[in-house]
């Protein structure tokens, strides 16, 4: 009887060890799955931010092109002296702004 009880006790201990290992493996797999999901979410967010930045850059470029075209058309319609409402100071300021836009702010320094 004592041997049978000892065998049952050992079998129960082995079953408890197997269950603990199974639970530990399950938790590790779940943690890995959460980590992979977080990495995928981070990657998706980076891609979304890059797409937004590209869209903003495209829109900004298009807006600059429209402004340049409107300015060019305004100049053509008013003649070589510039827009009639511009003073000499305003023409100089506009020329400086245009130079900065075409070369970048660092090039003017």
Backbone torsions as a table, in degrees:
resi	resn	phi	psi	omega
1	UNK	NA	-43.0	179.8
2	UNK	-62.6	-40.6	179.2
3	UNK	-64.5	-40.5	179.3
4	UNK	-64.7	-43.0	178.7
5	UNK	-64.8	-38.7	177.6
6	UNK	-64.1	-41.5	179.1
7	UNK	-64.9	-41.8	177.3
8	UNK	-63.6	-40.5	179.7
9	UNK	-63.5	-45.0	179.6
10	UNK	-65.3	-39.4	178.6
11	UNK	-64.5	-39.9	178.7
12	UNK	-66.2	-40.6	177.7
13	UNK	-63.3	-43.1	178.5
14	UNK	-63.1	-40.7	178.5
15	UNK	-64.5	-39.6	178.7
16	UNK	-65.5	-40.3	177.9
17	UNK	-63.9	-45.5	178.8
18	UNK	-61.2	-41.6	179.6
19	UNK	-65.6	-40.7	178.7
20	UNK	-63.7	-42.2	178.2
21	UNK	-64.8	-40.6	178.7
22	UNK	-63.2	-43.9	179.5
23	UNK	-63.7	-41.3	179.5
24	UNK	-64.2	-42.3	178.5
25	UNK	-64.8	-40.0	178.1
26	UNK	-62.8	-45.0	179.0
27	UNK	-63.8	-39.2	178.1
28	UNK	-64.7	-40.8	178.7
29	UNK	-65.2	-40.1	178.2
30	UNK	-65.8	-40.4	178.4
31	UNK	-63.9	-41.5	178.1
32	UNK	-63.6	-41.4	179.2
33	UNK	-64.2	-40.4	177.3
34	UNK	-64.2	-41.0	179.5
35	UNK	-62.9	-45.3	179.4
36	UNK	-64.3	-39.3	178.2
37	UNK	-64.7	-40.0	178.4
38	UNK	-65.0	-41.2	178.3
39	UNK	-63.4	-41.4	177.9
40	UNK	-64.0	-40.1	179.3
41	UNK	-65.3	-41.3	177.8
42	UNK	-63.0	-42.4	179.4
43	UNK	-63.6	-43.4	179.2
44	UNK	-62.4	-39.5	178.9
45	UNK	-66.5	-41.7	177.0
46	UNK	-61.5	-42.5	178.9
47	UNK	-64.6	-38.6	178.7
48	UNK	-64.9	-44.0	178.9
49	UNK	-63.4	-40.4	178.6
50	UNK	-64.4	-40.5	178.9
51	UNK	-65.2	-40.6	177.5
52	UNK	-64.0	-42.4	179.4
53	UNK	-64.0	-41.2	178.6
54	UNK	-64.1	-40.8	178.8
55	UNK	-64.6	-43.5	178.6
56	UNK	-62.4	-42.0	179.5
57	UNK	-63.1	-41.4	179.1
58	UNK	-63.7	-45.7	-180.0
59	UNK	-63.6	-39.5	178.9
60	UNK	-65.2	-42.0	178.5
61	UNK	-62.7	-43.2	178.7
62	UNK	-63.9	-40.2	179.2
63	UNK	-64.8	-41.7	177.3
64	UNK	-62.4	-41.1	179.6
65	UNK	-63.9	-42.0	178.2
66	UNK	-63.8	-42.0	179.8
67	UNK	-65.0	-42.2	179.1
68	UNK	-63.8	-41.4	178.8
69	UNK	-64.6	-43.7	179.0
70	UNK	-62.9	-41.0	178.6
71	UNK	-65.1	-43.0	178.9
72	UNK	-62.0	-44.4	179.2
73	UNK	-64.7	-39.0	178.8
74	UNK	-64.4	-40.7	178.7
75	UNK	-65.5	-41.6	-179.3
76	UNK	-64.0	-36.7	-177.3
77	UNK	-77.7	-18.8	-177.4
78	UNK	-106.9	-7.7	178.0
79	UNK	97.5	-179.9	-171.8
80	UNK	-72.4	-17.9	-176.8
81	UNK	-79.4	-2.3	178.8
82	UNK	98.3	-173.1	-179.3
83	UNK	-69.4	136.2	-172.9
84	UNK	-62.2	-29.1	-177.3
85	UNK	-83.1	-2.3	-179.4
86	UNK	-81.6	137.0	171.3
87	UNK	-89.5	171.6	178.8
88	UNK	-59.5	-39.5	179.9
89	UNK	-65.2	-42.0	178.9
90	UNK	-65.3	-39.4	177.4
91	UNK	-62.6	-41.5	179.2
92	UNK	-64.9	-42.8	179.1
93	UNK	-63.9	-41.0	178.5
94	UNK	-64.3	-43.9	179.5
95	UNK	-61.0	-40.7	178.5
96	UNK	-64.9	-43.9	177.7
97	UNK	-60.0	-45.7	-179.2
98	UNK	-63.5	-38.5	178.4
99	UNK	-64.9	-41.0	178.9
100	UNK	-65.1	-40.3	-179.5
101	UNK	-66.2	-37.9	-175.9
102	UNK	-79.7	-26.1	-177.7
103	UNK	-111.9	-14.1	-177.8
104	UNK	94.1	154.4	-174.8
105	UNK	-65.6	-31.5	-177.7
106	UNK	-70.6	-31.1	-177.0
107	UNK	-68.2	-24.3	-177.3
108	UNK	-84.5	-11.3	-176.8
109	UNK	-80.9	NA	NA
